[in-house]
Amino acid sequence: MKINIKDVARKAGVSTATVSRVLSDFPGVREKTKIQVLKAVEKLNYEINAVARSLRQKKTNSIGIIVGNVLSQFYSVIAKSVEDTANKFGYHTILCNGDENPEKELEYLKVLKSNRVDGIILTPTGKNSEYVQNLINSRTKVVLLDRLIEGVDCDAVLVDNTIGAYKAVKHLIDQGYRKIGIVDGYLDRTTGAERLKGYLQAIEDAGIAKDDSLIKIGNFKKESGKKLTKELLEQSNRPEAIFTTNIDMSIGALIAIKEMGLTIPDDIGIVCFDDSDWALILEPPITVIRQPVYQLGSMAAELLIKKIESKRKKVKKTPSIATLETELIIRESTKKKI
């Protein structure tokens, strides 16, 4: 026979209301009574119905996170940092792989809502703006991570993509490179658009004319990085150096360079947006723009949980946007050519 809350109350010699208060960690219950109830729970092996409790409390102590590509090291670190931070506050996380696919993203948003998560961290495709805005209007707590959504007022934690890209390309220019290619991702995501903006600003400030044949746009995935790098290196107007705009496209670019039998930096210089252990141990080590990935996830989780636990009534206010700085890490893949 399944044990219920009445059995626990009878065993502990208290009311069912008192058992409920203890299990909900309700303030004002005497320590002696708590001990009695918890001992009864243990002896009877009573399993708390989490769904029923969440309905009573209108809180599940869970948050959802939708990332762009669960196979990417960038997003695996993000997921880990969100989980670590959530656990410190007593929350569980539900990880969803949006896969840079607007349809999958929308499906997961609906799943998380139906599962009554207390809040959502979203790396958006930007294609579900109306649904996200409706979530916010219905008082679902949402924090955007790494990207913004045009027309949606929402708290967010970002990095300064434009300045990061500018630093990368300016470094190449300072090293003597003039013909610089870029392998970028979706331009309808703010990350792709802002990194291209930084690239263009750096070459303009250096007095270098924009060359559309040196600009390749893909989808932020490894296969795309490989394909587009090969296109750059096989064309007659071959670049002297390449700037790749995320970790996965960078891996693809490095594979393409190796398969083509080219040597870094003698045949081609390269700087990558985002750092990784492999970038340091490769021969030669790769120059990168390092972004504070773990901090990005932990700040987003902390911001979301503070929103969830805020007792203040909803008020119209400017969204909280935290923008973290990047750092240029110079290694041998951009060896000076001057």
C-alpha positions as CSV (number, residue, x, y, z in Angstrom):
1,M,0.0,0.0,0.0
2,K,1.3,3.4,-1.0
3,I,2.2,5.7,2.0
4,N,0.5,9.1,2.0
5,I,0.7,12.3,4.0
6,K,-1.9,11.1,6.5
7,D,0.2,8.1,7.4
8,V,3.2,10.4,8.0
9,A,1.0,12.7,10.2
10,R,-0.3,9.7,12.2
11,K,3.2,8.3,12.7
12,A,4.6,11.7,13.8
13,G,1.6,12.5,16.0
14,V,0.9,15.8,14.2
15,S,-1.6,17.2,11.7
16,T,-1.3,16.8,7.9
17,A,-1.0,20.6,7.7
18,T,2.1,20.4,10.0
19,V,3.6,17.7,7.8
20,S,3.0,19.8,4.7
21,R,4.6,22.8,6.4
22,V,7.7,20.8,7.3
23,L,8.1,19.3,3.8
24,S,7.7,22.7,2.3
25,D,10.3,24.2,4.7
26,F,7.6,26.6,5.9
27,P,8.9,29.0,8.6
28,G,7.6,28.9,12.1
29,V,7.6,25.1,12.7
30,R,9.4,24.1,16.0
31,E,12.6,22.2,15.5
32,K,11.3,19.3,17.7
33,T,8.3,18.9,15.4
34,K,10.4,19.0,12.3
35,I,12.6,16.2,13.6
36,Q,9.5,14.1,14.5
37,V,8.1,14.6,11.0
38,L,11.3,13.9,9.2
39,K,11.9,10.7,11.2
40,A,8.4,9.5,10.3
41,V,9.1,10.3,6.6
42,E,12.3,8.2,6.8
43,K,10.7,5.2,8.6
44,L,7.8,5.1,6.3
45,N,9.9,5.7,3.2
46,Y,7.5,8.3,2.1
47,E,8.1,9.7,-1.4
48,I,7.2,13.3,-1.8
49,N,5.1,14.0,-4.8
50,A,7.1,16.8,-6.4
51,V,4.4,17.6,-9.0
52,A,1.7,18.0,-6.3
53,R,4.1,20.1,-4.1
54,S,4.9,22.4,-7.1
55,L,1.3,23.0,-7.8
56,R,0.7,24.0,-4.2
57,Q,3.7,26.2,-4.0
58,K,3.4,27.5,-7.6
59,K,7.2,26.8,-7.9
60,T,9.2,23.8,-9.2
61,N,12.7,24.9,-8.3
62,S,13.8,24.1,-11.8
63,I,15.0,26.2,-14.7
64,G,15.4,25.4,-18.4
65,I,18.3,26.3,-20.6
66,I,18.1,26.2,-24.4
67,V,21.6,26.3,-26.1
68,G,22.6,26.6,-29.8
69,N,24.5,23.4,-30.1
70,V,25.0,20.9,-27.2
71,L,28.0,19.3,-28.9
72,S,29.9,22.6,-28.9
73,Q,32.5,23.1,-26.1
74,F,31.3,26.7,-25.7
75,Y,27.7,25.5,-24.9
76,S,28.9,22.6,-22.8
77,V,30.8,25.0,-20.5
78,I,27.7,27.3,-20.5
79,A,25.5,24.4,-19.4
80,K,27.9,23.3,-16.7
81,S,28.2,26.9,-15.3
82,V,24.4,27.3,-15.3
83,E,24.0,24.0,-13.5
84,D,26.6,24.8,-10.9
85,T,25.1,28.1,-10.1
86,A,21.5,26.8,-10.1
87,N,22.5,24.0,-7.7
88,K,24.0,26.5,-5.2
89,F,20.6,28.2,-5.0
90,G,18.7,24.9,-4.7
91,Y,17.5,24.7,-8.4
92,H,17.7,21.9,-10.9
93,T,18.3,22.5,-14.6
94,I,16.7,21.0,-17.7
95,L,19.1,21.2,-20.8
96,C,17.6,21.5,-24.3
97,N,19.5,21.5,-27.6
98,G,18.0,24.2,-29.8
99,D,20.6,23.2,-32.5
100,E,20.3,26.7,-34.1
101,N,16.9,25.6,-35.4
102,P,14.0,28.0,-34.8
103,E,11.4,25.2,-34.9
104,K,13.2,23.1,-32.3
105,E,13.7,26.2,-30.2
106,L,10.0,27.0,-30.2
107,E,9.2,23.3,-29.4
108,Y,11.5,23.4,-26.4
109,L,10.1,26.7,-25.2
110,K,6.6,25.2,-25.2
111,V,7.9,22.0,-23.4
112,L,9.6,24.0,-20.7
113,K,6.5,26.2,-20.2
114,S,4.3,23.1,-19.9
115,N,6.7,21.6,-17.4
116,R,6.2,24.7,-15.3
117,V,9.9,25.6,-15.0
118,D,10.4,28.7,-12.9
119,G,12.5,30.4,-15.6
120,I,14.3,30.0,-18.9
121,I,17.8,30.9,-20.1
122,L,17.8,31.1,-23.9
123,T,20.4,31.4,-26.5
124,P,18.0,32.6,-29.2
125,T,17.8,32.1,-32.9
126,G,15.9,35.4,-33.0
127,K,13.1,33.8,-35.0
128,N,10.6,33.3,-32.2
129,S,10.4,36.8,-30.9
130,E,6.6,36.9,-30.6
131,Y,6.5,33.8,-28.5
132,V,9.3,34.9,-26.3
133,Q,7.7,38.3,-25.8
134,N,4.4,36.5,-24.9
135,L,6.3,34.4,-22.3
136,I,7.7,37.6,-20.7
137,N,4.2,39.3,-20.8
138,S,2.7,36.2,-19.0
139,R,5.4,36.7,-16.3
140,T,7.6,33.8,-17.2
141,K,11.1,34.7,-16.2
142,V,13.5,34.8,-19.2
143,V,17.1,35.7,-19.5
144,L,18.8,35.8,-22.9
145,L,22.3,34.4,-23.1
146,D,25.0,35.5,-25.7
147,R,22.5,37.1,-28.0
148,L,19.7,39.6,-28.1
149,I,16.3,39.3,-29.9
150,E,15.4,42.4,-31.9
151,G,12.2,44.0,-30.6
152,V,12.1,42.0,-27.4
153,D,12.8,43.7,-24.1
154,C,14.5,41.1,-22.0
155,D,17.3,40.8,-19.5
156,A,20.5,39.4,-21.0
157,V,24.1,38.5,-20.4
158,L,26.4,39.0,-23.4
159,V,30.0,39.5,-24.5
160,D,31.2,42.5,-26.4
161,N,31.4,40.8,-29.8
162,T,32.1,43.9,-31.9
163,I,35.1,45.0,-29.9
164,G,36.4,41.4,-29.6
165,A,36.3,41.0,-33.4
166,Y,37.9,44.4,-33.8
167,K,40.8,43.4,-31.6
168,A,41.3,40.2,-33.5
169,V,41.4,41.8,-36.9
170,K,43.5,44.8,-35.8
171,H,46.0,42.4,-34.4
172,L,46.3,40.7,-37.8
173,I,46.7,44.1,-39.4
174,D,49.4,45.1,-36.9
175,Q,51.3,41.9,-37.8
176,G,51.4,43.0,-41.4
177,Y,48.5,41.1,-42.9
178,R,46.4,43.1,-45.4
179,K,44.3,40.5,-47.2
180,I,42.2,39.1,-44.3
181,G,39.3,36.7,-44.7
182,I,36.5,36.1,-42.3
183,V,34.5,32.9,-41.7
184,D,31.4,34.0,-39.9
185,G,28.0,32.5,-38.8
186,Y,24.4,33.5,-39.1
187,L,24.1,37.3,-39.6
188,D,20.5,37.2,-38.3
189,R,22.0,36.3,-34.8
190,T,23.5,39.3,-33.0
191,T,26.8,37.4,-32.5
192,G,27.4,36.9,-36.2
193,A,26.3,40.4,-37.1
194,E,28.4,42.1,-34.4
195,R,31.5,40.1,-35.2
196,L,31.3,41.0,-38.9
197,K,30.8,44.6,-37.8
198,G,34.0,44.5,-35.8
199,Y,35.9,42.9,-38.7
200,L,34.7,45.6,-41.1
201,Q,35.4,48.4,-38.7
202,A,39.0,47.2,-38.2
203,I,39.8,47.0,-41.9
204,E,38.1,50.4,-42.6
205,D,40.1,52.1,-39.8
206,A,43.3,50.6,-41.4
207,G,42.4,52.0,-44.8
208,I,41.9,48.6,-46.3
209,A,39.1,48.3,-48.9
210,K,36.3,45.9,-48.2
211,D,36.5,42.8,-50.4
212,D,33.3,40.7,-50.5
213,S,35.2,37.7,-51.8
214,L,37.0,37.5,-48.5
215,I,33.8,37.4,-46.5
216,K,32.2,33.9,-46.0
217,I,29.0,33.4,-44.1
218,G,27.9,30.0,-42.7
219,N,26.0,28.6,-39.7
220,F,28.5,28.5,-36.7
221,K,29.1,24.8,-37.1
222,K,32.3,22.9,-37.8
223,E,31.3,21.5,-41.2
224,S,30.5,25.1,-42.3
225,G,33.8,26.4,-41.1
226,K,35.7,23.7,-43.0
227,K,33.7,24.3,-46.2
228,L,34.0,28.1,-46.2
229,T,37.7,28.0,-45.3
230,K,38.4,25.7,-48.3
231,E,36.5,28.1,-50.5
232,L,38.6,31.0,-49.3
233,L,41.9,29.2,-49.8
234,E,41.0,27.7,-53.2
235,Q,40.0,31.0,-54.8
236,S,42.5,33.0,-56.8
237,N,42.1,36.0,-54.4
238,R,43.4,33.9,-51.4
239,P,43.6,35.7,-48.1
240,E,46.9,35.9,-46.1
241,A,45.1,35.4,-42.8
242,I,41.6,34.3,-41.6
243,F,39.5,35.4,-38.7
244,T,37.0,32.6,-37.6
245,T,34.2,33.8,-35.4
246,N,33.4,30.9,-33.1
247,I,35.0,27.8,-31.7
248,D,33.3,25.2,-33.9
249,M,33.9,27.0,-37.2
250,S,37.5,27.5,-36.0
251,I,37.9,23.7,-35.7
252,G,36.5,23.3,-39.2
253,A,38.9,25.9,-40.5
254,L,41.9,24.2,-39.0
255,I,40.9,20.9,-40.5
256,A,40.6,22.5,-43.9
257,I,44.0,24.1,-43.6
258,K,45.6,20.8,-42.6
259,E,43.8,18.8,-45.4
260,M,45.1,21.3,-48.0
261,G,48.6,20.8,-46.8
262,L,49.1,24.4,-45.7
263,T,51.3,25.5,-42.8
264,I,50.3,28.0,-40.1
265,P,51.5,30.8,-40.0
266,D,53.8,30.5,-43.0
267,D,51.1,29.9,-45.6
268,I,48.1,31.3,-43.7
269,G,47.7,33.2,-40.4
270,I,44.6,32.5,-38.2
271,V,42.9,34.1,-35.2
272,C,39.9,32.4,-33.6
273,F,37.0,33.9,-31.6
274,D,36.9,31.9,-28.3
275,D,39.6,29.9,-26.6
276,S,40.1,26.3,-25.8
277,D,42.8,23.9,-24.4
278,W,43.4,22.6,-28.0
279,A,44.2,26.1,-29.2
280,L,47.2,26.2,-26.7
281,I,48.5,22.7,-27.3
282,L,48.4,22.8,-31.1
283,E,51.6,23.4,-33.1
284,P,51.7,26.3,-33.5
285,P,49.5,27.5,-30.7
286,I,46.5,29.5,-31.9
287,T,45.9,33.2,-31.3
288,V,42.4,33.7,-29.9
289,I,39.9,36.1,-28.5
290,R,39.1,34.7,-25.1
291,Q,35.6,35.3,-23.7
292,P,34.6,34.5,-20.1
293,V,32.4,31.6,-21.0
294,Y,31.9,30.1,-17.5
295,Q,31.1,33.6,-16.1
296,L,28.6,34.1,-18.9
297,G,26.6,31.1,-17.9
298,S,26.9,31.7,-14.1
299,M,25.8,35.3,-14.4
300,A,22.8,34.4,-16.5
301,A,21.7,31.8,-14.0
302,E,22.2,34.1,-11.0
303,L,20.3,36.9,-12.8
304,L,17.4,34.5,-13.6
305,I,17.1,33.1,-10.1
306,K,17.1,36.6,-8.6
307,K,14.2,37.4,-10.9
308,I,12.4,34.3,-9.8
309,E,12.8,34.9,-6.1
310,S,12.1,38.6,-6.2
311,K,9.0,39.4,-4.1
312,R,8.4,42.8,-5.8
313,K,5.4,43.2,-8.0
314,K,6.0,43.4,-11.8
315,V,7.0,46.9,-12.8
316,K,7.9,48.3,-16.2
317,K,11.7,48.9,-16.3
318,T,14.6,48.9,-18.6
319,P,16.0,45.4,-19.1
320,S,19.3,44.5,-17.3
321,I,22.0,43.9,-20.0
322,A,25.4,42.8,-18.7
323,T,28.1,42.9,-21.3
324,L,31.4,41.1,-20.5
325,E,34.7,42.0,-22.0
326,T,36.9,39.7,-24.2
327,E,40.7,39.4,-24.2
328,L,43.2,39.0,-27.1
329,I,45.6,36.1,-26.4
330,I,48.5,36.3,-28.8
331,R,50.2,33.1,-29.8
332,E,52.2,31.8,-32.8
333,S,49.5,31.4,-35.4
334,T,49.7,35.1,-36.2
335,K,53.5,35.4,-36.3
336,K,54.6,38.8,-37.4
337,K,55.1,39.2,-41.1
338,I,56.5,42.8,-41.2
